[in-house]
Amino acid sequence: MPELPEVETTVRALREPVVGRTIIDVWNDWPRLIVTHDLDELKYQIHNQTVQAISRRAKYLVFHLTNGEHLIIHLKMSGHLSVVAPEIPRHKHVHTIFHLDNGKELRFKDMRKFGRVYLVKNTDEFFQKLGPEPLEDSFTVDLLKERLKGRRRIMKTTLLDQHIIAGIGNIYADEALFYAGIHPERGADELTEEDFVKLHAAIKKVLNLGIAREGASIDLYAKPDGTRGEMQNAVAVFRRTGQLCRQCEQYIQRKKLNGRSTHFCPTCQR
């Protein structure tokens, strides 16, 4: 599933071809993808609306429209957005197309059909259950401590909870715990003051690295232009099972925790 860096990369890539463009029509062949409206309602609401800005909240893309509405897209596991000319053949897994006023098409491809489209007026209400953005200045060590206070779940599961911290998924949870030197099975309520400082720095480090490398093309993720990100070449532990740790030369191990593959160094993360 695309995580914060992959979604941020997609947002940045779409700004140039989409911001300032007007949506003139919508095509869809998978009604369940559109959550808040049926297709005709969605067409009516966003017809002739111009995209004023594109932003990100957690793993969601937010298209800000001139009428005050917000078109929100969640890529889920296999979603991909691209802007292409209409003569380019439509991939069989493209299930929604937003037709733009310059003739181009914003296409939403989703092989597994888990992606979702929403149209909402109040984004604060829509996102009210999400945790804080980990790359904002307001995300401090003290805020991290507050978010984890009293939580007894293991750290891997805790970091994946979008209600606690927004945007972190399987890849960057493993990477952050490695750089913080925290074992993924350690309880959140067992962290020391030093652990919080290290974890806070590690979260910011791996997410910024992921953005700088334009995401991790480990499974289905690709940038809007179809090219691969580079973060998969810089991971310390994720999917490096059996390979040597770059810090201590111990072998990276893999373990299933609450149904999620988890990668760690048994020496660096005691």
Order of alpha helices (4+ residues) and beta strands (2+ residues): alpha-beta-alpha-beta-beta-beta-beta-beta-beta-beta-alpha-alpha-alpha-alpha-alpha-beta-beta
